Amino acid sequence: MTLDKTCVASQFVTRLQALIAQHGDLPVYARDADTQWRLPIGLMFREAQPADERPARFEITTEYFGRPRADFE
């Protein structure tokens, strides 16, 4: 499953801190793989979903039009 090929939160934070140290505190966007649009992000916690074999996790959310779920505003 491709979802198994992701980082854990501490790896994400370490990478983000390194990028901030190198480039400054910049805006964060998600790039849509199909449209190449840059999308605003949100961040949320999701409980495990054993029926779908999904572990507890943090999810970065996006939205094509408007603010995403769990945005930072």
C-alpha positions in Angstrom: 0.0 0.0 0.0 1.4 3.4 -0.9 0.2 4.9 2.3 2.8 2.8 4.1 5.5 4.8 2.3 5.2 8.0 4.3 7.1 9.7 7.1 6.1 9.9 10.8 5.4 13.3 12.4 8.9 13.6 14.0 10.6 13.1 10.6 8.3 15.7 9.0 9.0 18.2 11.8 12.8 17.6 11.5 12.7 18.2 7.7 10.5 21.3 8.1 12.8 22.8 10.8 15.8 22.2 8.5 14.0 24.0 5.6 13.0 26.9 7.9 16.6 27.3 9.0 17.8 27.3 5.4 15.0 29.4 3.8 13.1 31.2 6.5 9.5 30.9 7.8 7.7 30.6 4.4 4.1 29.7 3.6 3.3 26.0 3.2 1.2 24.7 0.3 0.4 21.2 -1.1 0.9 20.6 -4.8 -1.8 18.7 -6.5 -0.2 15.9 -8.6 -2.8 16.1 -11.4 -3.4 19.8 -11.8 -0.1 21.2 -10.5 -2.2 23.7 -8.5 -0.8 25.0 -5.2 -3.3 24.4 -2.5 -3.6 25.8 1.1 -3.3 23.2 3.8 -4.9 22.2 7.1 -3.7 19.7 9.6 -5.8 17.3 11.7 -5.7 14.1 13.8 -7.7 11.0 12.7 -8.4 8.0 14.8 -7.4 4.6 13.6 -9.9 2.9 11.2 -9.2 -0.8 11.6 -11.9 -1.8 9.1 -9.9 0.1 6.4 -6.6 -0.9 7.8 -5.7 2.7 8.5 -3.7 3.6 11.6 -4.2 6.6 13.8 -2.5 9.5 12.0 -2.2 13.2 11.2 -3.7 14.2 7.9 -2.7 17.2 5.8 -5.9 18.5 4.2 -6.4 20.6 1.1 -9.2 22.2 -0.8 -9.4 23.4 -4.4 -11.7 26.4 -3.6 -11.8 28.0 -0.1 -10.2 27.0 3.1 -9.4 23.4 3.8 -10.8 21.4 6.7 -8.7 22.0 9.9 -7.0 25.0 8.4 -4.7 27.3 10.4 -7.0 30.4 10.5 
